[in-house]
Amino acid sequence: MPPRIHRAPLALASDGSVIANVHHVTGATDIALLIIEAVKRGTVFIGVVVPKKHRAIIAEAIDDAATEAASVVLAKK
C-alpha cells in the first residue's frame, strides 16, 4: 500500500504546538515535494497515524497522565 497524504489541516502536539499540514498550504500531493516545502518553512514533524486498534491504549495512557498531573497540581496549596 503506497503512502498517502493525510488531509487533516492541523495537528495539536502535547507541547502546545499547533502543526499545520503543508499539503493545505501548497496543494502538493507528492510526499518528497511536501517534505522539501515543509523544511523551507521551519521545524518539521514527521509521523504516522496510529491505527484505530491502538487508539484506546493511547487514550487510556493520556487519561492516566492527565489524572496524575491534576492530582499533583490540586494537591499543592
PyMOL Python script that loads the backbone (N, CA, C, O; Angstrom):
from pymol import cmd

cmd.read_pdbstr("""\
ATOM      1  N   MET A   1       0.846  -1.181   0.000  1.00  0.00           N
ATOM      2  CA  MET A   1       0.000   0.000   0.000  1.00  0.00           C
ATOM      3  C   MET A   1       0.890   1.243   0.000  1.00  0.00           C
ATOM      4  O   MET A   1       1.684   1.428   0.922  1.00  0.00           O
ATOM      5  N   PRO A   2       0.773   2.080  -1.000  1.00  0.00           N
ATOM      6  CA  PRO A   2       1.616   3.283  -1.049  1.00  0.00           C
ATOM      7  C   PRO A   2       1.220   4.287   0.030  1.00  0.00           C
ATOM      8  O   PRO A   2       0.064   4.326   0.451  1.00  0.00           O
ATOM      9  N   PRO A   3       2.177   5.098   0.478  1.00  0.00           N
ATOM     10  CA  PRO A   3       1.834   6.122   1.479  1.00  0.00           C
ATOM     11  C   PRO A   3       0.863   7.134   0.884  1.00  0.00           C
ATOM     12  O   PRO A   3       0.840   7.358  -0.326  1.00  0.00           O
ATOM     13  N   ARG A   4       0.066   7.737   1.754  1.00  0.00           N
ATOM     14  CA  ARG A   4      -0.873   8.756   1.294  1.00  0.00           C
ATOM     15  C   ARG A   4      -0.723   9.993   2.159  1.00  0.00           C
ATOM     16  O   ARG A   4      -0.205   9.931   3.274  1.00  0.00           O
ATOM     17  N   ILE A   5      -1.179  11.106   1.635  1.00  0.00           N
ATOM     18  CA  ILE A   5      -1.121  12.367   2.358  1.00  0.00           C
ATOM     19  C   ILE A   5      -2.369  12.486   3.224  1.00  0.00           C
ATOM     20  O   ILE A   5      -3.490  12.407   2.721  1.00  0.00           O
ATOM     21  N   HIS A   6      -2.175  12.673   4.517  1.00  0.00           N
ATOM     22  CA  HIS A   6      -3.321  12.850   5.409  1.00  0.00           C
ATOM     23  C   HIS A   6      -3.940  14.211   5.127  1.00  0.00           C
ATOM     24  O   HIS A   6      -3.217  15.181   4.897  1.00  0.00           O
ATOM     25  N   ARG A   7      -5.256  14.298   5.141  1.00  0.00           N
ATOM     26  CA  ARG A   7      -5.946  15.530   4.764  1.00  0.00           C
ATOM     27  C   ARG A   7      -6.281  16.453   5.928  1.00  0.00           C
ATOM     28  O   ARG A   7      -6.785  17.555   5.710  1.00  0.00           O
ATOM     29  N   ALA A   8      -6.010  16.024   7.167  1.00  0.00           N
ATOM     30  CA  ALA A   8      -6.300  16.897   8.311  1.00  0.00           C
ATOM     31  C   ALA A   8      -5.480  18.177   8.196  1.00  0.00           C
ATOM     32  O   ALA A   8      -4.274  18.108   7.957  1.00  0.00           O
ATOM     33  N   PRO A   9      -6.103  19.343   8.358  1.00  0.00           N
ATOM     34  CA  PRO A   9      -5.380  20.588   8.203  1.00  0.00           C
ATOM     35  C   PRO A   9      -4.435  20.913   9.363  1.00  0.00           C
ATOM     36  O   PRO A   9      -3.444  21.619   9.179  1.00  0.00           O
ATOM     37  N   LEU A  10      -4.740  20.399  10.554  1.00  0.00           N
ATOM     38  CA  LEU A  10      -3.948  20.731  11.741  1.00  0.00           C
ATOM     39  C   LEU A  10      -3.759  19.511  12.625  1.00  0.00           C
ATOM     40  O   LEU A  10      -4.559  18.575  12.610  1.00  0.00           O
ATOM     41  N   ALA A  11      -2.680  19.546  13.397  1.00  0.00           N
ATOM     42  CA  ALA A  11      -2.456  18.575  14.465  1.00  0.00           C
ATOM     43  C   ALA A  11      -2.038  19.362  15.703  1.00  0.00           C
ATOM     44  O   ALA A  11      -1.395  20.406  15.592  1.00  0.00           O
ATOM     45  N   LEU A  12      -2.399  18.866  16.864  1.00  0.00           N
ATOM     46  CA  LEU A  12      -2.020  19.509  18.121  1.00  0.00           C
ATOM     47  C   LEU A  12      -0.993  18.637  18.821  1.00  0.00           C
ATOM     48  O   LEU A  12      -1.204  17.435  18.989  1.00  0.00           O
ATOM     49  N   ALA A  13       0.115  19.236  19.228  1.00  0.00           N
ATOM     50  CA  ALA A  13       1.170  18.497  19.905  1.00  0.00           C
ATOM     51  C   ALA A  13       1.044  18.649  21.414  1.00  0.00           C
ATOM     52  O   ALA A  13       0.484  19.626  21.911  1.00  0.00           O
ATOM     53  N   SER A  14       1.563  17.685  22.118  1.00  0.00           N
ATOM     54  CA  SER A  14       1.462  17.709  23.575  1.00  0.00           C
ATOM     55  C   SER A  14       2.262  18.846  24.201  1.00  0.00           C
ATOM     56  O   SER A  14       2.039  19.183  25.363  1.00  0.00           O
ATOM     57  N   ASP A  15       3.185  19.442  23.456  1.00  0.00           N
ATOM     58  CA  ASP A  15       3.938  20.576  23.991  1.00  0.00           C
ATOM     59  C   ASP A  15       3.240  21.908  23.739  1.00  0.00           C
ATOM     60  O   ASP A  15       3.786  22.968  24.042  1.00  0.00           O
ATOM     61  N   GLY A  16       2.029  21.849  23.184  1.00  0.00           N
ATOM     62  CA  GLY A  16       1.253  23.050  22.916  1.00  0.00           C
ATOM     63  C   GLY A  16       1.408  23.582  21.495  1.00  0.00           C
ATOM     64  O   GLY A  16       0.734  24.541  21.117  1.00  0.00           O
ATOM     65  N   SER A  17       2.277  22.979  20.716  1.00  0.00           N
ATOM     66  CA  SER A  17       2.451  23.394  19.324  1.00  0.00           C
ATOM     67  C   SER A  17       1.223  23.039  18.500  1.00  0.00           C
ATOM     68  O   SER A  17       0.560  22.031  18.747  1.00  0.00           O
ATOM     69  N   VAL A  18       0.935  23.877  17.525  1.00  0.00           N
ATOM     70  CA  VAL A  18      -0.092  23.583  16.529  1.00  0.00           C
ATOM     71  C   VAL A  18       0.659  23.368  15.225  1.00  0.00           C
ATOM     72  O   VAL A  18       1.416  24.237  14.794  1.00  0.00           O
ATOM     73  N   ILE A  19       0.459  22.233  14.604  1.00  0.00           N
ATOM     74  CA  ILE A  19       1.198  21.862  13.403  1.00  0.00           C
ATOM     75  C   ILE A  19       0.258  21.921  12.211  1.00  0.00           C
ATOM     76  O   ILE A  19      -0.779  21.257  12.198  1.00  0.00           O
ATOM     77  N   ALA A  20       0.621  22.718  11.207  1.00  0.00           N
ATOM     78  CA  ALA A  20      -0.197  22.874  10.014  1.00  0.00           C
ATOM     79  C   ALA A  20       0.250  21.873   8.953  1.00  0.00           C
ATOM     80  O   ALA A  20       1.444  21.630   8.779  1.00  0.00           O
ATOM     81  N   ASN A  21      -0.697  21.310   8.263  1.00  0.00           N
ATOM     82  CA  ASN A  21      -0.423  20.372   7.188  1.00  0.00           C
ATOM     83  C   ASN A  21       0.013  21.162   5.952  1.00  0.00           C
ATOM     84  O   ASN A  21      -0.767  21.947   5.413  1.00  0.00           O
ATOM     85  N   VAL A  22       1.246  20.960   5.504  1.00  0.00           N
ATOM     86  CA  VAL A  22       1.792  21.711   4.377  1.00  0.00           C
ATOM     87  C   VAL A  22       0.992  21.435   3.101  1.00  0.00           C
ATOM     88  O   VAL A  22       0.942  22.279   2.206  1.00  0.00           O
ATOM     89  N   HIS A  23       0.381  20.282   3.017  1.00  0.00           N
ATOM     90  CA  HIS A  23      -0.457  19.974   1.845  1.00  0.00           C
ATOM     91  C   HIS A  23      -1.530  21.043   1.648  1.00  0.00           C
ATOM     92  O   HIS A  23      -1.839  21.421   0.518  1.00  0.00           O
ATOM     93  N   HIS A  24      -2.094  21.525   2.753  1.00  0.00           N
ATOM     94  CA  HIS A  24      -3.149  22.539   2.662  1.00  0.00           C
ATOM     95  C   HIS A  24      -2.618  23.896   2.214  1.00  0.00           C
ATOM     96  O   HIS A  24      -3.370  24.716   1.687  1.00  0.00           O
ATOM     97  N   VAL A  25      -1.332  24.133   2.421  1.00  0.00           N
ATOM     98  CA  VAL A  25      -0.734  25.394   2.022  1.00  0.00           C
ATOM     99  C   VAL A  25      -0.308  25.357   0.552  1.00  0.00           C
ATOM    100  O   VAL A  25      -0.517  26.314  -0.193  1.00  0.00           O
ATOM    101  N   THR A  26       0.291  24.234   0.151  1.00  0.00           N
ATOM    102  CA  THR A  26       0.872  24.147  -1.193  1.00  0.00           C
ATOM    103  C   THR A  26      -0.016  23.440  -2.203  1.00  0.00           C
ATOM    104  O   THR A  26       0.060  23.705  -3.403  1.00  0.00           O
ATOM    105  N   GLY A  27      -0.857  22.541  -1.713  1.00  0.00           N
ATOM    106  CA  GLY A  27      -1.666  21.728  -2.609  1.00  0.00           C
ATOM    107  C   GLY A  27      -0.903  20.558  -3.201  1.00  0.00           C
ATOM    108  O   GLY A  27      -1.479  19.749  -3.928  1.00  0.00           O
ATOM    109  N   ALA A  28       0.391  20.456  -2.899  1.00  0.00           N
ATOM    110  CA  ALA A  28       1.201  19.361  -3.431  1.00  0.00           C
ATOM    111  C   ALA A  28       0.721  18.020  -2.896  1.00  0.00           C
ATOM    112  O   ALA A  28       0.233  17.931  -1.770  1.00  0.00           O
ATOM    113  N   THR A  29       0.859  16.996  -3.696  1.00  0.00           N
ATOM    114  CA  THR A  29       0.459  15.653  -3.271  1.00  0.00           C
ATOM    115  C   THR A  29       1.615  14.666  -3.318  1.00  0.00           C
ATOM    116  O   THR A  29       1.445  13.503  -2.951  1.00  0.00           O
ATOM    117  N   ASP A  30       2.773  15.101  -3.755  1.00  0.00           N
ATOM    118  CA  ASP A  30       3.955  14.249  -3.765  1.00  0.00           C
ATOM    119  C   ASP A  30       4.663  14.399  -2.421  1.00  0.00           C
ATOM    120  O   ASP A  30       5.018  15.508  -2.020  1.00  0.00           O
ATOM    121  N   ILE A  31       4.864  13.289  -1.734  1.00  0.00           N
ATOM    122  CA  ILE A  31       5.423  13.339  -0.379  1.00  0.00           C
ATOM    123  C   ILE A  31       6.809  13.976  -0.357  1.00  0.00           C
ATOM    124  O   ILE A  31       7.104  14.767   0.539  1.00  0.00           O
ATOM    125  N   ALA A  32       7.656  13.651  -1.313  1.00  0.00           N
ATOM    126  CA  ALA A  32       9.002  14.237  -1.350  1.00  0.00           C
ATOM    127  C   ALA A  32       8.932  15.754  -1.503  1.00  0.00           C
ATOM    128  O   ALA A  32       9.675  16.479  -0.842  1.00  0.00           O
ATOM    129  N   LEU A  33       8.041  16.236  -2.372  1.00  0.00           N
ATOM    130  CA  LEU A  33       7.895  17.684  -2.547  1.00  0.00           C
ATOM    131  C   LEU A  33       7.340  18.344  -1.288  1.00  0.00           C
ATOM    132  O   LEU A  33       7.741  19.453  -0.936  1.00  0.00           O
ATOM    133  N   LEU A  34       6.423  17.666  -0.615  1.00  0.00           N
ATOM    134  CA  LEU A  34       5.875  18.219   0.621  1.00  0.00           C
ATOM    135  C   LEU A  34       6.948  18.342   1.697  1.00  0.00           C
ATOM    136  O   LEU A  34       6.977  19.323   2.440  1.00  0.00           O
ATOM    137  N   ILE A  35       7.822  17.354   1.780  1.00  0.00           N
ATOM    138  CA  ILE A  35       8.895  17.413   2.775  1.00  0.00           C
ATOM    139  C   ILE A  35       9.844  18.571   2.458  1.00  0.00           C
ATOM    140  O   ILE A  35      10.248  19.307   3.358  1.00  0.00           O
ATOM    141  N   ILE A  36      10.195  18.733   1.194  1.00  0.00           N
ATOM    142  CA  ILE A  36      11.070  19.848   0.792  1.00  0.00           C
ATOM    143  C   ILE A  36      10.421  21.179   1.157  1.00  0.00           C
ATOM    144  O   ILE A  36      11.076  22.058   1.716  1.00  0.00           O
ATOM    145  N   GLU A  37       9.142  21.327   0.846  1.00  0.00           N
ATOM    146  CA  GLU A  37       8.434  22.572   1.161  1.00  0.00           C
ATOM    147  C   GLU A  37       8.346  22.791   2.668  1.00  0.00           C
ATOM    148  O   GLU A  37       8.517  23.913   3.143  1.00  0.00           O
ATOM    149  N   ALA A  38       8.080  21.725   3.423  1.00  0.00           N
ATOM    150  CA  ALA A  38       7.976  21.835   4.878  1.00  0.00           C
ATOM    151  C   ALA A  38       9.298  22.283   5.486  1.00  0.00           C
ATOM    152  O   ALA A  38       9.312  23.133   6.376  1.00  0.00           O
ATOM    153  N   VAL A  39      10.403  21.725   5.017  1.00  0.00           N
ATOM    154  CA  VAL A  39      11.722  22.082   5.537  1.00  0.00           C
ATOM    155  C   VAL A  39      12.005  23.567   5.301  1.00  0.00           C
ATOM    156  O   VAL A  39      12.628  24.219   6.139  1.00  0.00           O
ATOM    157  N   LYS A  40      11.555  24.097   4.177  1.00  0.00           N
ATOM    158  CA  LYS A  40      11.744  25.527   3.891  1.00  0.00           C
ATOM    159  C   LYS A  40      11.003  26.401   4.900  1.00  0.00           C
ATOM    160  O   LYS A  40      11.416  27.530   5.163  1.00  0.00           O
ATOM    161  N   ARG A  41       9.919  25.886   5.463  1.00  0.00           N
ATOM    162  CA  ARG A  41       9.052  26.687   6.328  1.00  0.00           C
ATOM    163  C   ARG A  41       9.422  26.604   7.802  1.00  0.00           C
ATOM    164  O   ARG A  41       8.883  27.371   8.600  1.00  0.00           O
ATOM    165  N   GLY A  42      10.312  25.712   8.192  1.00  0.00           N
ATOM    166  CA  GLY A  42      10.713  25.665   9.596  1.00  0.00           C
ATOM    167  C   GLY A  42      10.779  24.266  10.156  1.00  0.00           C
ATOM    168  O   GLY A  42      11.086  23.313   9.440  1.00  0.00           O
ATOM    169  N   THR A  43      10.491  24.141  11.440  1.00  0.00           N
ATOM    170  CA  THR A  43      10.555  22.864  12.132  1.00  0.00           C
ATOM    171  C   THR A  43       9.568  21.886  11.510  1.00  0.00           C
ATOM    172  O   THR A  43       8.431  22.247  11.208  1.00  0.00           O
ATOM    173  N   VAL A  44      10.007  20.654  11.322  1.00  0.00           N
ATOM    174  CA  VAL A  44       9.193  19.637  10.663  1.00  0.00           C
ATOM    175  C   VAL A  44       8.889  18.503  11.635  1.00  0.00           C
ATOM    176  O   VAL A  44       9.770  18.038  12.359  1.00  0.00           O
ATOM    177  N   PHE A  45       7.650  18.069  11.643  1.00  0.00           N
ATOM    178  CA  PHE A  45       7.232  16.887  12.398  1.00  0.00           C
ATOM    179  C   PHE A  45       6.795  15.846  11.382  1.00  0.00           C
ATOM    180  O   PHE A  45       5.913  16.104  10.563  1.00  0.00           O
ATOM    181  N   ILE A  46       7.407  14.678  11.431  1.00  0.00           N
ATOM    182  CA  ILE A  46       7.011  13.588  10.543  1.00  0.00           C
ATOM    183  C   ILE A  46       6.481  12.469  11.413  1.00  0.00           C
ATOM    184  O   ILE A  46       7.163  12.011  12.330  1.00  0.00           O
ATOM    185  N   GLY A  47       5.280  12.033  11.132  1.00  0.00           N
ATOM    186  CA  GLY A  47       4.678  10.983  11.942  1.00  0.00           C
ATOM    187  C   GLY A  47       3.782  10.092  11.109  1.00  0.00           C
ATOM    188  O   GLY A  47       3.673  10.240   9.892  1.00  0.00           O
ATOM    189  N   VAL A  48       3.155   9.177  11.789  1.00  0.00           N
ATOM    190  CA  VAL A  48       2.196   8.285  11.151  1.00  0.00           C
ATOM    191  C   VAL A  48       0.920   8.278  11.979  1.00  0.00           C
ATOM    192  O   VAL A  48       0.958   8.512  13.187  1.00  0.00           O
ATOM    193  N   VAL A  49      -0.187   8.016  11.344  1.00  0.00           N
ATOM    194  CA  VAL A  49      -1.460   7.913  12.050  1.00  0.00           C
ATOM    195  C   VAL A  49      -1.480   6.587  12.811  1.00  0.00           C
ATOM    196  O   VAL A  49      -1.160   5.539  12.250  1.00  0.00           O
ATOM    197  N   VAL A  50      -1.851   6.638  14.072  1.00  0.00           N
ATOM    198  CA  VAL A  50      -1.942   5.437  14.890  1.00  0.00           C
ATOM    199  C   VAL A  50      -3.165   4.629  14.449  1.00  0.00           C
ATOM    200  O   VAL A  50      -4.252   5.188  14.302  1.00  0.00           O
ATOM    201  N   PRO A  51      -3.001   3.337  14.239  1.00  0.00           N
ATOM    202  CA  PRO A  51      -4.149   2.511  13.839  1.00  0.00           C
ATOM    203  C   PRO A  51      -5.267   2.557  14.884  1.00  0.00           C
ATOM    204  O   PRO A  51      -5.004   2.668  16.082  1.00  0.00           O
ATOM    205  N   LYS A  52      -6.492   2.473  14.427  1.00  0.00           N
ATOM    206  CA  LYS A  52      -7.645   2.541  15.330  1.00  0.00           C
ATOM    207  C   LYS A  52      -7.543   1.540  16.467  1.00  0.00           C
ATOM    208  O   LYS A  52      -7.954   1.836  17.589  1.00  0.00           O
ATOM    209  N   LYS A  53      -7.000   0.354  16.193  1.00  0.00           N
ATOM    210  CA  LYS A  53      -6.936  -0.677  17.234  1.00  0.00           C
ATOM    211  C   LYS A  53      -6.014  -0.291  18.395  1.00  0.00           C
ATOM    212  O   LYS A  53      -6.094  -0.890  19.467  1.00  0.00           O
ATOM    213  N   HIS A  54      -5.145   0.699  18.195  1.00  0.00           N
ATOM    214  CA  HIS A  54      -4.236   1.129  19.256  1.00  0.00           C
ATOM    215  C   HIS A  54      -4.646   2.449  19.910  1.00  0.00           C
ATOM    216  O   HIS A  54      -4.038   2.859  20.899  1.00  0.00           O
ATOM    217  N   ARG A  55      -5.647   3.107  19.383  1.00  0.00           N
ATOM    218  CA  ARG A  55      -6.036   4.418  19.918  1.00  0.00           C
ATOM    219  C   ARG A  55      -6.551   4.346  21.351  1.00  0.00           C
ATOM    220  O   ARG A  55      -6.318   5.267  22.135  1.00  0.00           O
ATOM    221  N   ALA A  56      -7.240   3.276  21.702  1.00  0.00           N
ATOM    222  CA  ALA A  56      -7.755   3.135  23.068  1.00  0.00           C
ATOM    223  C   ALA A  56      -6.603   3.057  24.071  1.00  0.00           C
ATOM    224  O   ALA A  56      -6.708   3.591  25.176  1.00  0.00           O
ATOM    225  N   ILE A  57      -5.528   2.409  23.703  1.00  0.00           N
ATOM    226  CA  ILE A  57      -4.360   2.297  24.581  1.00  0.00           C
ATOM    227  C   ILE A  57      -3.767   3.692  24.818  1.00  0.00           C
ATOM    228  O   ILE A  57      -3.432   4.046  25.948  1.00  0.00           O
ATOM    229  N   ILE A  58      -3.643   4.469  23.757  1.00  0.00           N
ATOM    230  CA  ILE A  58      -3.104   5.822  23.872  1.00  0.00           C
ATOM    231  C   ILE A  58      -4.045   6.707  24.685  1.00  0.00           C
ATOM    232  O   ILE A  58      -3.597   7.464  25.545  1.00  0.00           O
ATOM    233  N   ALA A  59      -5.338   6.614  24.416  1.00  0.00           N
ATOM    234  CA  ALA A  59      -6.313   7.426  25.157  1.00  0.00           C
ATOM    235  C   ALA A  59      -6.252   7.105  26.652  1.00  0.00           C
ATOM    236  O   ALA A  59      -6.326   8.012  27.481  1.00  0.00           O
ATOM    237  N   GLU A  60      -6.120   5.837  26.998  1.00  0.00           N
ATOM    238  CA  GLU A  60      -6.037   5.451  28.413  1.00  0.00           C
ATOM    239  C   GLU A  60      -4.753   5.992  29.044  1.00  0.00           C
ATOM    240  O   GLU A  60      -4.775   6.465  30.180  1.00  0.00           O
ATOM    241  N   ALA A  61      -3.643   5.924  28.320  1.00  0.00           N
ATOM    242  CA  ALA A  61      -2.380   6.440  28.851  1.00  0.00           C
ATOM    243  C   ALA A  61      -2.439   7.955  29.041  1.00  0.00           C
ATOM    244  O   ALA A  61      -1.932   8.477  30.033  1.00  0.00           O
ATOM    245  N   ILE A  62      -3.055   8.657  28.096  1.00  0.00           N
ATOM    246  CA  ILE A  62      -3.211  10.115  28.226  1.00  0.00           C
ATOM    247  C   ILE A  62      -4.113  10.444  29.408  1.00  0.00           C
ATOM    248  O   ILE A  62      -3.832  11.376  30.161  1.00  0.00           O
ATOM    249  N   ASP A  63      -5.185   9.695  29.574  1.00  0.00           N
ATOM    250  CA  ASP A  63      -6.091   9.918  30.698  1.00  0.00           C
ATOM    251  C   ASP A  63      -5.369   9.702  32.030  1.00  0.00           C
ATOM    252  O   ASP A  63      -5.533  10.487  32.963  1.00  0.00           O
ATOM    253  N   ASP A  64      -4.569   8.635  32.112  1.00  0.00           N
ATOM    254  CA  ASP A  64      -3.806   8.370  33.332  1.00  0.00           C
ATOM    255  C   ASP A  64      -2.827   9.508  33.626  1.00  0.00           C
ATOM    256  O   ASP A  64      -2.693   9.942  34.770  1.00  0.00           O
ATOM    257  N   ALA A  65      -2.144   9.987  32.580  1.00  0.00           N
ATOM    258  CA  ALA A  65      -1.180  11.073  32.771  1.00  0.00           C
ATOM    259  C   ALA A  65      -1.880  12.362  33.187  1.00  0.00           C
ATOM    260  O   ALA A  65      -1.377  13.091  34.041  1.00  0.00           O
ATOM    261  N   ALA A  66      -3.029  12.646  32.593  1.00  0.00           N
ATOM    262  CA  ALA A  66      -3.778  13.855  32.953  1.00  0.00           C
ATOM    263  C   ALA A  66      -4.272  13.770  34.395  1.00  0.00           C
ATOM    264  O   ALA A  66      -4.247  14.763  35.122  1.00  0.00           O
ATOM    265  N   THR A  67      -4.717  12.593  34.803  1.00  0.00           N
ATOM    266  CA  THR A  67      -5.174  12.399  36.180  1.00  0.00           C
ATOM    267  C   THR A  67      -4.024  12.635  37.157  1.00  0.00           C
ATOM    268  O   THR A  67      -4.198  13.291  38.184  1.00  0.00           O
ATOM    269  N   GLU A  68      -2.858  12.101  36.833  1.00  0.00           N
ATOM    270  CA  GLU A  68      -1.697  12.299  37.697  1.00  0.00           C
ATOM    271  C   GLU A  68      -1.305  13.772  37.755  1.00  0.00           C
ATOM    272  O   GLU A  68      -1.019  14.295  38.833  1.00  0.00           O
ATOM    273  N   ALA A  69      -1.290  14.438  36.618  1.00  0.00           N
ATOM    274  CA  ALA A  69      -0.924  15.860  36.586  1.00  0.00           C
ATOM    275  C   ALA A  69      -1.914  16.685  37.395  1.00  0.00           C
ATOM    276  O   ALA A  69      -1.513  17.573  38.148  1.00  0.00           O
ATOM    277  N   ALA A  70      -3.198  16.402  37.248  1.00  0.00           N
ATOM    278  CA  ALA A  70      -4.214  17.138  38.002  1.00  0.00           C
ATOM    279  C   ALA A  70      -4.051  16.919  39.501  1.00  0.00           C
ATOM    280  O   ALA A  70      -4.182  17.858  40.286  1.00  0.00           O
ATOM    281  N   SER A  71      -3.768  15.687  39.898  1.00  0.00           N
ATOM    282  CA  SER A  71      -3.625  15.406  41.329  1.00  0.00           C
ATOM    283  C   SER A  71      -2.401  16.121  41.916  1.00  0.00           C
ATOM    284  O   SER A  71      -2.434  16.572  43.061  1.00  0.00           O
ATOM    285  N   VAL A  72      -1.332  16.223  41.135  1.00  0.00           N
ATOM    286  CA  VAL A  72      -0.145  16.938  41.604  1.00  0.00           C
ATOM    287  C   VAL A  72      -0.461  18.421  41.791  1.00  0.00           C
ATOM    288  O   VAL A  72      -0.100  19.015  42.806  1.00  0.00           O
ATOM    289  N   VAL A  73      -1.128  19.006  40.815  1.00  0.00           N
ATOM    290  CA  VAL A  73      -1.453  20.437  40.883  1.00  0.00           C
ATOM    291  C   VAL A  73      -2.467  20.714  41.983  1.00  0.00           C
ATOM    292  O   VAL A  73      -2.308  21.678  42.731  1.00  0.00           O
ATOM    293  N   LEU A  74      -3.486  19.907  42.097  1.00  0.00           N
ATOM    294  CA  LEU A  74      -4.530  20.136  43.092  1.00  0.00           C
ATOM    295  C   LEU A  74      -4.072  19.858  44.511  1.00  0.00           C
ATOM    296  O   LEU A  74      -4.647  20.384  45.464  1.00  0.00           O
ATOM    297  N   ALA A  75      -3.027  19.022  44.661  1.00  0.00           N
ATOM    298  CA  ALA A  75      -2.519  18.722  45.990  1.00  0.00           C
ATOM    299  C   ALA A  75      -1.686  19.877  46.554  1.00  0.00           C
ATOM    300  O   ALA A  75      -1.481  19.959  47.765  1.00  0.00           O
ATOM    301  N   LYS A  76      -1.214  20.755  45.696  1.00  0.00           N
ATOM    302  CA  LYS A  76      -0.430  21.903  46.149  1.00  0.00           C
ATOM    303  C   LYS A  76      -1.360  22.970  46.704  1.00  0.00           C
ATOM    304  O   LYS A  76      -2.433  23.212  46.152  1.00  0.00           O
ATOM    305  N   LYS A  77      -0.953  23.605  47.790  1.00  0.00           N
ATOM    306  CA  LYS A  77      -1.796  24.614  48.416  1.00  0.00           C
ATOM    307  C   LYS A  77      -1.205  25.972  48.243  1.00  0.00           C
ATOM    308  O   LYS A  77      -1.778  26.958  48.707  1.00  0.00           O
TER     309      LYS A  77
END
""", "prot")
cmd.dss("prot")
cmd.show_as("cartoon", "prot")
cmd.util.cbc("prot")
cmd.orient("prot")
